[in-house]
Amino acid sequence: MKKLLLAGATTLAVLSFALAREDNAPNPADARISPQEAINIAKSNIQGNVLGYELEDENGKLVYGVKIAKDSYVYDVKVDAQNGKVVKVERDEEGEED
């Protein structure tokens, strides 16, 4: 009976920790490429000034979203955090905040 209670308490603690993570943010340890690698890959597609990046869950896929400013536009380059391939390039619409 004690083993069952201990197992239940351990499971509850793990679930509580997982739920406590802010916004279920992706875990950087799950990425195979570094943020710098993602930035370099994004810049090879859009040459401009990097404004920032973030690790995101895009439809169940872990990606870096790299924001790059070029020619009065801001581009969001999605780089697969596992294999480094560019999965999407979007030009942010004027006035869009992200």
ChimeraX commands (.cxc) that place a marker at each C-alpha (Angstrom):
marker #1 position 0.00,0.00,0.00 radius 0.5
marker #1 position 2.87,2.38,0.82 radius 0.5
marker #1 position 4.44,1.77,-2.60 radius 0.5
marker #1 position 1.14,2.62,-4.29 radius 0.5
marker #1 position 0.84,5.87,-2.30 radius 0.5
marker #1 position 4.44,6.78,-3.07 radius 0.5
marker #1 position 3.92,6.12,-6.79 radius 0.5
marker #1 position 0.75,8.25,-6.75 radius 0.5
marker #1 position 2.51,11.09,-4.94 radius 0.5
marker #1 position 5.42,10.97,-7.39 radius 0.5
marker #1 position 3.06,11.05,-10.37 radius 0.5
marker #1 position 1.17,13.98,-8.86 radius 0.5
marker #1 position 4.43,15.90,-8.28 radius 0.5
marker #1 position 5.54,15.34,-11.89 radius 0.5
marker #1 position 2.16,16.45,-13.24 radius 0.5
marker #1 position 2.16,19.53,-11.01 radius 0.5
marker #1 position 5.61,20.52,-12.26 radius 0.5
marker #1 position 4.55,20.09,-15.89 radius 0.5
marker #1 position 1.42,22.16,-15.38 radius 0.5
marker #1 position 3.36,24.87,-13.54 radius 0.5
marker #1 position 5.54,25.61,-16.58 radius 0.5
marker #1 position 4.50,28.98,-17.92 radius 0.5
marker #1 position 2.29,28.67,-21.01 radius 0.5
marker #1 position 3.58,25.12,-21.55 radius 0.5
marker #1 position 6.62,26.73,-23.13 radius 0.5
marker #1 position 8.80,24.41,-25.23 radius 0.5
marker #1 position 11.81,22.98,-23.45 radius 0.5
marker #1 position 15.10,24.26,-24.98 radius 0.5
marker #1 position 16.74,20.94,-24.07 radius 0.5
marker #1 position 14.49,19.29,-26.68 radius 0.5
marker #1 position 16.11,21.27,-29.51 radius 0.5
marker #1 position 18.94,19.62,-31.45 radius 0.5
marker #1 position 20.27,22.85,-32.94 radius 0.5
marker #1 position 21.31,25.92,-30.99 radius 0.5
marker #1 position 19.64,29.31,-31.24 radius 0.5
marker #1 position 22.76,30.66,-32.98 radius 0.5
marker #1 position 22.57,27.90,-35.60 radius 0.5
marker #1 position 18.90,28.74,-36.17 radius 0.5
marker #1 position 19.76,32.42,-36.56 radius 0.5
marker #1 position 22.52,31.65,-39.08 radius 0.5
marker #1 position 20.16,29.42,-41.07 radius 0.5
marker #1 position 17.44,32.10,-41.05 radius 0.5
marker #1 position 19.93,34.78,-42.17 radius 0.5
marker #1 position 20.99,32.59,-45.08 radius 0.5
marker #1 position 17.39,32.89,-46.32 radius 0.5
marker #1 position 16.68,36.53,-45.44 radius 0.5
marker #1 position 19.69,38.82,-45.22 radius 0.5
marker #1 position 18.84,41.53,-42.71 radius 0.5
marker #1 position 19.04,42.56,-39.08 radius 0.5
marker #1 position 18.02,39.93,-36.56 radius 0.5
marker #1 position 15.53,41.38,-34.09 radius 0.5
marker #1 position 15.22,38.29,-31.93 radius 0.5
marker #1 position 14.14,34.69,-31.77 radius 0.5
marker #1 position 12.02,32.35,-29.70 radius 0.5
marker #1 position 11.54,28.62,-29.42 radius 0.5
marker #1 position 7.97,27.72,-30.37 radius 0.5
marker #1 position 5.64,24.80,-30.77 radius 0.5
marker #1 position 4.29,25.17,-34.30 radius 0.5
marker #1 position 1.54,22.61,-34.87 radius 0.5
marker #1 position 3.32,20.05,-32.70 radius 0.5
marker #1 position 6.74,20.73,-34.23 radius 0.5
marker #1 position 9.52,22.44,-32.29 radius 0.5
marker #1 position 10.78,25.45,-34.26 radius 0.5
marker #1 position 12.77,28.60,-33.73 radius 0.5
marker #1 position 10.93,31.70,-34.88 radius 0.5
marker #1 position 13.62,34.17,-35.98 radius 0.5
marker #1 position 12.52,37.77,-36.61 radius 0.5
marker #1 position 14.56,39.59,-39.26 radius 0.5
marker #1 position 14.14,43.19,-40.44 radius 0.5
marker #1 position 14.84,43.89,-44.11 radius 0.5
marker #1 position 13.70,46.64,-46.48 radius 0.5
marker #1 position 11.10,48.14,-44.11 radius 0.5
marker #1 position 9.57,44.69,-43.44 radius 0.5
marker #1 position 9.88,42.18,-40.65 radius 0.5
marker #1 position 10.11,38.53,-41.58 radius 0.5
marker #1 position 9.44,35.56,-39.33 radius 0.5
marker #1 position 11.62,32.64,-40.39 radius 0.5
marker #1 position 10.64,29.29,-38.86 radius 0.5
marker #1 position 13.59,26.91,-38.50 radius 0.5
marker #1 position 13.01,23.29,-37.44 radius 0.5
marker #1 position 14.78,22.89,-34.09 radius 0.5
marker #1 position 15.52,19.24,-34.81 radius 0.5
marker #1 position 17.03,19.27,-38.30 radius 0.5
marker #1 position 17.72,22.94,-39.08 radius 0.5
marker #1 position 15.51,23.11,-42.15 radius 0.5
marker #1 position 13.53,26.25,-42.88 radius 0.5
marker #1 position 9.87,25.26,-42.66 radius 0.5
marker #1 position 8.26,28.64,-43.30 radius 0.5
marker #1 position 9.06,32.27,-44.08 radius 0.5
marker #1 position 6.37,34.86,-43.45 radius 0.5
marker #1 position 6.42,38.60,-43.86 radius 0.5
marker #1 position 4.68,40.16,-40.88 radius 0.5
marker #1 position 1.83,42.43,-41.79 radius 0.5
marker #1 position 2.16,46.12,-41.07 radius 0.5
marker #1 position 1.17,46.93,-37.51 radius 0.5
marker #1 position 1.21,43.28,-36.42 radius 0.5
marker #1 position 2.59,42.77,-32.93 radius 0.5
marker #1 position 4.09,39.42,-31.94 radius 0.5
marker link #1:1,2 radius 0.2
marker link #1:2,3 radius 0.2
marker link #1:3,4 radius 0.2
marker link #1:4,5 radius 0.2
marker link #1:5,6 radius 0.2
marker link #1:6,7 radius 0.2
marker link #1:7,8 radius 0.2
marker link #1:8,9 radius 0.2
marker link #1:9,10 radius 0.2
marker link #1:10,11 radius 0.2
marker link #1:11,12 radius 0.2
marker link #1:12,13 radius 0.2
marker link #1:13,14 radius 0.2
marker link #1:14,15 radius 0.2
marker link #1:15,16 radius 0.2
marker link #1:16,17 radius 0.2
marker link #1:17,18 radius 0.2
marker link #1:18,19 radius 0.2
marker link #1:19,20 radius 0.2
marker link #1:20,21 radius 0.2
marker link #1:21,22 radius 0.2
marker link #1:22,23 radius 0.2
marker link #1:23,24 radius 0.2
marker link #1:24,25 radius 0.2
marker link #1:25,26 radius 0.2
marker link #1:26,27 radius 0.2
marker link #1:27,28 radius 0.2
marker link #1:28,29 radius 0.2
marker link #1:29,30 radius 0.2
marker link #1:30,31 radius 0.2
marker link #1:31,32 radius 0.2
marker link #1:32,33 radius 0.2
marker link #1:33,34 radius 0.2
marker link #1:34,35 radius 0.2
marker link #1:35,36 radius 0.2
marker link #1:36,37 radius 0.2
marker link #1:37,38 radius 0.2
marker link #1:38,39 radius 0.2
marker link #1:39,40 radius 0.2
marker link #1:40,41 radius 0.2
marker link #1:41,42 radius 0.2
marker link #1:42,43 radius 0.2
marker link #1:43,44 radius 0.2
marker link #1:44,45 radius 0.2
marker link #1:45,46 radius 0.2
marker link #1:46,47 radius 0.2
marker link #1:47,48 radius 0.2
marker link #1:48,49 radius 0.2
marker link #1:49,50 radius 0.2
marker link #1:50,51 radius 0.2
marker link #1:51,52 radius 0.2
marker link #1:52,53 radius 0.2
marker link #1:53,54 radius 0.2
marker link #1:54,55 radius 0.2
marker link #1:55,56 radius 0.2
marker link #1:56,57 radius 0.2
marker link #1:57,58 radius 0.2
marker link #1:58,59 radius 0.2
marker link #1:59,60 radius 0.2
marker link #1:60,61 radius 0.2
marker link #1:61,62 radius 0.2
marker link #1:62,63 radius 0.2
marker link #1:63,64 radius 0.2
marker link #1:64,65 radius 0.2
marker link #1:65,66 radius 0.2
marker link #1:66,67 radius 0.2
marker link #1:67,68 radius 0.2
marker link #1:68,69 radius 0.2
marker link #1:69,70 radius 0.2
marker link #1:70,71 radius 0.2
marker link #1:71,72 radius 0.2
marker link #1:72,73 radius 0.2
marker link #1:73,74 radius 0.2
marker link #1:74,75 radius 0.2
marker link #1:75,76 radius 0.2
marker link #1:76,77 radius 0.2
marker link #1:77,78 radius 0.2
marker link #1:78,79 radius 0.2
marker link #1:79,80 radius 0.2
marker link #1:80,81 radius 0.2
marker link #1:81,82 radius 0.2
marker link #1:82,83 radius 0.2
marker link #1:83,84 radius 0.2
marker link #1:84,85 radius 0.2
marker link #1:85,86 radius 0.2
marker link #1:86,87 radius 0.2
marker link #1:87,88 radius 0.2
marker link #1:88,89 radius 0.2
marker link #1:89,90 radius 0.2
marker link #1:90,91 radius 0.2
marker link #1:91,92 radius 0.2
marker link #1:92,93 radius 0.2
marker link #1:93,94 radius 0.2
marker link #1:94,95 radius 0.2
marker link #1:95,96 radius 0.2
marker link #1:96,97 radius 0.2
marker link #1:97,98 radius 0.2
view
